[in-house]
């Protein structure tokens, strides 16, 4: 799993970096909509979160990263897991109007049956992220985490679930 994720993450980060280099100046932002208090994905993609945390990153989101680039990043990550020569035990996708909610769903019984297994996957994602040139150029790689990478790319939350009973949700600020 580690090698495939590393390749997929590196490719996804290269795509994101390439897209940033080619982008045009951003159009004026649309007026903000009131924040929804309900999580519309509860009951569809995952059960109600059984635990939550807030991660305050010292990173600033990269100017100009938009919905299309987040979707492209997650698509490349997902493609790496789908094309793996072995069964990857989770699916990764982005949701939300701005595609700023990363969702990771365990695909087999017991894969993410504890918060510790969920955190272990996130720790592995940190390790793989640190290996990418994109991450190394924009952070102090040995200090930054996968959550910091998600902040750089404009994600506001990460939800990880066993797809059955447990859901852990991280709000990124």
N, C-alpha and C positions, 0 to 999 in steps of 0.2 A: 504494500500500500504506500509506503514512504516514497519509493522511487517514482511511482506514477503520479502521486500528488505533487512531488517536487517538480516534475516535468510540466504538469498541468498548471501549477502555480507560476512557474517561470514563464511559460508561454502566455498565460493570462496577464501577467504583469508587463510583459513585452508589448502585448496588444494594447493594454491601457496606456503605457508610455508612448507608444507610437501614435495612438489616437490623440493624445494630449498635444503632441508636437505638431499635428496637422490641423488642429482645431481653429475655428474662426472666433473672433471676439463674441462673447456671450451677449444675447439679446437681453433687454431689460427684464427683470423678474416680474412675474405675474403677482398680483396681490395675494397675500397669504390667506389660506383657508383656515377656518377654526379647527383646532386639533380635535381629532376624534378620541373619545374616551374609551370606546370599545375596540377591542382587537378583533377585526373582522375575520381573521384567519383561525381563531379558536374554534374548535369543533369541525373544521374542514381539513387543515393541514396538521394540526396538533391539538392536544388537550390543553385546557387552561393551565398556564404556567404554575408549576408547583414550587418553583424558586426563581428569584430574580436578583439581579445585581446591576449596579451602575458602574461603568468604567469611565473614568475621566482621563482622557488622553491629553498629553501635552502637545500633540500634533495638531496641525491645522489642515482641514480638508484642502486638497489641491484645487486652486481656482479653475473653474471651467469643467471639472469632472461632472458629467451629467448622467441622466438615466441610461442613455444608449451605451455609454462606456461601462457603467456598472453591469448592465445586462451582458455586454460583450465579455467582461471579466468573468462573470459567473458561468457563462456559456462555455468558455474555454476550460474553466475548472471542471465543469460537469462533463464535458467531452472527454477529458482525461480519465475520469472515473468510468465513464461508459465504455471507452475503448480499452480499458485495462484487460490484461490477460487473465485476471483472477476476479472474483466477485468482490466488489467494493461494498462495504456494509452500510452505505448511506447515500442519500441523494442530496444535492446542494442546488438551491435556486434562489432567485431574488423576487420579491413581491413588493407591492406598494405602488402608489401613483408615480413615485420617483425611483422605483426599484431600489430603495434604500434599506430594505429589510432582508437580511440574509437568513435563509431558513435551511437547517440541516436536519434531515429525517433519517433515523435508523431504519434499515430495511429488513432486519431480521430480529427474531425474538432474543432478548437479552443483550443485544449489541450496546445499547446505551441505557441499561437497566439501573444505573446509579449515576448520581451527579459526578462521581469521581471518573467514571468512564467518559462522560461527556467532556469533562475538563481535560482528560488525557488526549482526546481527539483535538481539542482546541490548542493544547500544548504542542502536539505534533504539527498543527498548522502554523504555529509560531516558528517552529524549527525550520519548516520548509520555506516559509516566507523570508526568513533571514538569509537564505541562500541566494535569493534573487538579486540581480544587479539593481533593479528598480528600487527595492527596499533598502539596499545598502547605500544608494546614492541619496536617499531622502531621509534617512534616520541614522541613529547610532544603532546598528543592527543588533548588537549583543544586548542592548537595553530595551529595544522596542518589541512589541508583541503583535500577534495576529490582529488583536483589537485595534492597535495603532494603525496597522495597514488598512483595516476597514474604515477607520476615521479618515485617513488620507484619501480614500476613494469615495468618501461621502456617505457611507452606510451609517444608519442611526441605530440599528439593532441587529443582534444575532440571536436567533431562536434555535435551540437544539433540542430534539425530542427523540424518545425511543419509538415514537409513532403509536404508542399504546396508552401509557399511563403517565409518564414523566415528561415534563417540559421545563427547560431552564431558559430564561430570557435575559439577555444582557443589553442594557441600554448604553449606547456609546455617546458620550458627551465630549 
